[in-house]
Amino acid sequence: MQSISDKAIEKRLSADMVLGVSYSALVSLKYRVDESLKANGLYKDPVGERFLAQIDCDWNRFTHSPSSWGVAVRTEILDTVVSDFIKRNPRGVVINFGAGLCTRFWRISTPEITWVEIDFPEMIAFRKKLNEPFVENHIFFPGSLSNPNILKELAVYSDKPVLFIAEGVLMYLAEEEVKGLFCGVAEIFPYSEILFEAISSSFMFLKRMFQKTQFKWSLDRGDEVEKWDKKIKFIEEWFYADRHKEMLHSFRRALFVFPFFRKTLKIVHIKVVS
């Protein structure tokens, strides 16, 4: 695990600087820190806590909701699986798409791993103002998944074991965009794995109907992506509903008995095979 110096906060940054780029980055940060501050939380995120303290925002707008449970469970799953990748590939590369204000690097990385954070230039510029110290193996790369050349620009890492992370990102892309991304990874990165968050088609339908969200892509079964390219191999998937249900209201826990609700949110792990 890397460490971060206890640098004094000289001034707070306005949340308006990031709201136009990624509202979800603030939501994820708030709920992740809420869990970190619990005495018996699922993890500790001191850097996230420091980020939160530096951002001038009405954090009360992000009231406790099932989403806070989802962020906590998602963080726990991803931290565990990424840590396993690092143990298996101590000199590998982690590429984090849509990094936002993610602080996973500070929780689980090692000095030997190369860690690349990718997000819009505005988001990276905002993050660089958060007193985050320079570390040689922690790289910030301005870019977007909508750029068809993004994988070619990362091809410098193609001869190494690479883990791509897409947390809270792919559901906002069209299926053809996701397919193009996965097939591009299979073509350029022969030693790679992808760890991504996915939502079910029923969950997307309900969100679009009642909350007018901009979700475009859903995945009911993780192995469905194997049909896109013969080099893509499904490894495993983890449903949020199978973890820490005690954190939820009894009514919502009861709903998870039904597959329709249990399989709404998940993390999927796939790899590229020869």
C-alpha positions as CSV (number, residue, x, y, z in Angstrom):
1,M,0.0,0.0,0.0
2,Q,1.3,3.5,-0.9
3,S,1.1,6.3,1.6
4,I,0.2,10.0,1.2
5,S,1.8,12.8,3.2
6,D,-0.4,14.6,5.7
7,K,-0.4,17.9,3.9
8,A,-2.3,20.8,5.3
9,I,-5.4,21.9,3.4
10,E,-4.8,25.5,2.3
11,K,-8.1,26.2,0.6
12,R,-11.2,24.3,-0.4
13,L,-12.1,23.7,-4.0
14,S,-15.6,24.5,-5.3
15,A,-17.6,21.4,-6.3
16,D,-18.9,23.4,-9.2
17,M,-15.6,22.8,-10.9
18,V,-16.3,19.1,-11.3
19,L,-20.2,19.0,-11.3
20,G,-20.3,19.7,-15.0
21,V,-17.9,16.9,-15.8
22,S,-18.9,14.1,-13.4
23,Y,-21.6,14.4,-10.8
24,S,-21.2,10.7,-10.1
25,A,-17.6,11.3,-9.1
26,L,-18.8,13.4,-6.1
27,V,-21.5,10.9,-5.2
28,S,-19.1,8.0,-5.2
29,L,-16.6,9.9,-3.1
30,K,-19.2,10.9,-0.5
31,Y,-20.6,7.4,-0.1
32,R,-17.1,5.8,-0.1
33,V,-16.0,8.1,2.6
34,D,-19.2,7.5,4.6
35,E,-18.2,3.9,4.8
36,S,-14.6,4.6,5.6
37,L,-15.6,6.7,8.6
38,K,-17.6,3.9,10.2
39,A,-15.9,2.2,13.1
40,N,-16.6,-1.2,11.5
41,G,-16.5,-0.1,7.9
42,L,-15.7,-2.4,5.0
43,Y,-12.4,-0.5,4.3
44,K,-10.5,2.6,5.3
45,D,-10.0,5.4,2.8
46,P,-8.0,8.2,4.4
47,V,-7.1,9.8,1.1
48,G,-10.8,9.9,0.1
49,E,-11.5,11.5,3.5
50,R,-8.9,14.2,2.7
51,F,-10.3,14.8,-0.8
52,L,-13.8,15.3,0.7
53,A,-12.5,17.8,3.2
54,Q,-10.9,19.8,0.4
55,I,-14.0,20.1,-1.7
56,D,-16.5,22.9,-0.9
57,C,-19.8,21.2,-1.4
58,D,-23.2,20.8,0.2
59,W,-22.6,17.2,1.1
60,N,-26.0,17.0,2.8
61,R,-27.5,16.7,-0.7
62,F,-26.2,13.2,-0.8
63,T,-28.4,11.6,1.8
64,H,-28.1,8.0,2.9
65,S,-29.7,5.7,0.3
66,P,-29.3,2.2,-1.1
67,S,-26.7,3.7,-3.4
68,S,-24.4,4.2,-0.5
69,W,-24.5,0.5,0.2
70,G,-23.9,-0.2,-3.5
71,V,-20.8,2.0,-3.5
72,A,-19.4,0.4,-0.4
73,V,-20.0,-3.2,-1.7
74,R,-18.6,-2.2,-5.1
75,T,-15.5,-0.8,-3.5
76,E,-14.9,-3.9,-1.4
77,I,-15.2,-6.2,-4.4
78,L,-13.0,-4.2,-6.6
79,D,-10.3,-3.7,-4.0
80,T,-10.2,-7.5,-3.4
81,V,-10.0,-8.5,-7.0
82,V,-7.5,-5.8,-8.0
83,S,-5.3,-6.7,-5.0
84,D,-5.3,-10.3,-6.3
85,F,-4.2,-9.2,-9.8
86,I,-1.4,-7.2,-8.3
87,K,-0.2,-10.3,-6.3
88,R,-0.3,-12.4,-9.4
89,N,1.4,-9.7,-11.5
90,P,3.6,-7.5,-9.2
91,R,5.0,-5.6,-12.2
92,G,1.8,-5.4,-14.1
93,V,-0.3,-2.4,-15.1
94,V,-3.7,-1.2,-13.8
95,I,-5.6,1.1,-16.2
96,N,-8.6,2.8,-14.5
97,F,-11.2,4.1,-17.0
98,G,-13.3,7.0,-15.8
99,A,-11.2,7.3,-12.7
100,G,-12.9,10.4,-11.3
101,L,-11.9,10.8,-7.6
102,C,-11.1,7.1,-7.2
103,T,-8.4,6.5,-4.5
104,R,-7.9,2.8,-4.9
105,F,-4.2,3.4,-5.9
106,W,-3.5,4.7,-2.4
107,R,-5.3,1.8,-0.7
108,I,-3.8,-1.2,-2.5
109,S,-1.1,-0.4,-5.0
110,T,2.6,-1.2,-4.6
111,P,5.7,0.7,-5.8
112,E,6.3,-1.9,-8.6
113,I,2.8,-1.7,-10.2
114,T,2.1,0.9,-12.9
115,W,-1.3,2.6,-12.3
116,V,-2.9,4.8,-15.0
117,E,-5.9,7.0,-14.2
118,I,-7.9,8.0,-17.3
119,D,-10.6,10.6,-17.3
120,F,-11.7,13.9,-19.0
121,P,-9.0,16.6,-18.9
122,E,-11.3,18.8,-16.7
123,M,-11.6,16.0,-14.1
124,I,-7.8,15.4,-14.1
125,A,-7.1,19.1,-13.8
126,F,-9.5,19.3,-10.8
127,R,-7.9,16.3,-9.1
128,K,-4.4,17.7,-9.5
129,K,-5.5,20.6,-7.3
130,L,-6.3,18.2,-4.4
131,N,-2.8,18.2,-3.0
132,E,-2.2,14.6,-4.3
133,P,1.5,14.1,-4.2
134,F,3.5,13.0,-7.3
135,V,4.3,9.3,-7.4
136,E,6.2,8.0,-10.4
137,N,4.1,4.9,-10.9
138,H,0.8,6.9,-10.6
139,I,0.1,8.3,-14.1
140,F,-2.8,10.6,-15.1
141,F,-3.9,10.3,-18.7
142,P,-6.5,12.7,-20.2
143,G,-8.8,10.7,-22.4
144,S,-12.3,9.4,-23.0
145,L,-13.7,6.0,-23.9
146,S,-15.6,7.8,-26.8
147,N,-12.2,8.3,-28.4
148,P,-11.8,5.4,-30.8
149,N,-8.0,5.7,-30.6
150,I,-7.8,5.5,-26.8
151,L,-6.5,1.9,-26.7
152,K,-3.9,2.6,-29.4
153,E,-2.6,5.5,-27.2
154,L,-2.2,3.0,-24.4
155,A,-0.5,0.3,-26.5
156,V,2.9,1.1,-24.9
157,Y,1.6,-1.3,-22.1
158,S,0.5,-4.1,-24.5
159,D,3.5,-6.4,-23.7
160,K,2.7,-6.5,-20.0
161,P,-0.1,-8.0,-17.9
162,V,-2.8,-5.3,-17.8
163,L,-6.0,-5.0,-15.7
164,F,-8.6,-2.6,-17.1
165,I,-11.1,-1.3,-14.5
166,A,-14.4,0.3,-15.6
167,E,-16.3,1.3,-12.5
168,G,-19.6,3.1,-13.0
169,V,-18.8,3.8,-16.6
170,L,-19.9,1.3,-19.2
171,M,-23.7,1.6,-18.6
172,Y,-23.5,5.1,-20.1
173,L,-22.1,3.8,-23.4
174,A,-24.0,2.2,-26.2
175,E,-23.5,-1.6,-26.6
176,E,-21.5,-1.1,-29.8
177,E,-19.1,1.1,-28.0
178,V,-18.7,-1.4,-25.2
179,K,-18.2,-4.2,-27.7
180,G,-15.7,-2.1,-29.6
181,L,-13.8,-1.5,-26.4
182,F,-13.7,-5.1,-25.4
183,C,-12.7,-6.4,-28.9
184,G,-10.0,-3.7,-29.1
185,V,-8.6,-4.8,-25.8
186,A,-8.6,-8.4,-27.0
187,E,-6.7,-7.4,-30.2
188,I,-4.1,-5.1,-28.6
189,F,-3.5,-6.4,-25.1
190,P,-2.9,-10.2,-25.2
191,Y,-2.2,-10.5,-21.5
192,S,-5.1,-8.4,-20.2
193,E,-8.1,-8.7,-18.0
194,I,-11.1,-6.5,-17.6
195,L,-13.0,-5.8,-14.4
196,F,-16.2,-3.9,-14.9
197,E,-19.5,-2.9,-13.3
198,A,-22.7,-3.9,-15.1
199,I,-26.4,-3.5,-14.6
200,S,-29.2,-5.8,-15.6
201,S,-31.7,-5.0,-18.4
202,S,-34.5,-4.8,-15.8
203,F,-32.6,-2.4,-13.6
204,M,-31.8,-0.2,-16.6
205,F,-35.5,-0.2,-17.7
206,L,-36.7,0.9,-14.2
207,K,-34.0,3.6,-13.9
208,R,-34.8,5.0,-17.3
209,M,-38.5,5.0,-16.7
210,F,-38.6,6.5,-13.2
211,Q,-35.4,8.4,-12.8
212,K,-34.7,9.4,-16.4
213,T,-31.1,8.2,-16.2
214,Q,-28.9,8.1,-19.3
215,F,-28.1,4.4,-19.0
216,K,-27.6,2.8,-22.5
217,W,-26.0,-0.6,-21.9
218,S,-27.0,-3.6,-19.7
219,L,-25.7,-7.1,-19.2
220,D,-27.8,-9.9,-17.7
221,R,-25.1,-12.5,-17.6
222,G,-21.4,-11.9,-17.6
223,D,-20.6,-14.7,-20.0
224,E,-22.7,-13.0,-22.7
225,V,-19.6,-10.9,-23.7
226,E,-17.8,-14.1,-24.9
227,K,-19.8,-14.0,-28.1
228,W,-18.2,-10.7,-29.1
229,D,-14.7,-12.2,-29.6
230,K,-13.3,-15.7,-29.3
231,K,-10.4,-14.4,-27.3
232,I,-12.7,-13.0,-24.6
233,K,-13.1,-15.5,-21.7
234,F,-15.6,-15.0,-18.8
235,I,-14.0,-15.7,-15.4
236,E,-16.5,-14.7,-12.6
237,E,-19.2,-12.3,-11.5
238,W,-20.2,-11.0,-8.1
239,F,-23.7,-9.7,-7.3
240,Y,-23.9,-6.8,-4.9
241,A,-27.0,-8.4,-3.3
242,D,-25.0,-11.3,-2.0
243,R,-23.0,-9.1,0.3
244,H,-23.7,-7.2,3.5
245,K,-27.4,-7.2,3.2
246,E,-27.5,-6.3,6.9
247,M,-26.7,-2.8,5.8
248,L,-30.1,-2.5,4.1
249,H,-33.7,-2.0,5.2
250,S,-35.5,-5.3,5.8
251,F,-37.9,-4.7,2.9
252,R,-35.1,-4.3,0.4
253,R,-33.3,-7.4,1.8
254,A,-36.5,-9.4,1.3
255,L,-36.6,-8.4,-2.4
256,F,-33.2,-9.9,-3.0
257,V,-34.8,-13.4,-2.6
258,F,-36.1,-12.9,-6.2
259,P,-33.5,-13.1,-9.1
260,F,-35.1,-10.1,-10.7
261,F,-33.8,-7.9,-7.9
262,R,-30.7,-10.0,-6.8
263,K,-29.0,-9.7,-10.1
264,T,-29.5,-6.0,-10.8
265,L,-25.9,-4.9,-10.0
266,K,-22.7,-6.8,-10.4
267,I,-19.0,-6.8,-11.0
268,V,-17.8,-8.9,-13.9
269,H,-14.3,-10.3,-14.5
270,I,-13.1,-11.4,-18.0
271,K,-9.8,-12.0,-19.5
272,V,-8.1,-12.3,-23.0
273,V,-7.0,-15.7,-24.0
274,S,-4.9,-16.8,-27.0
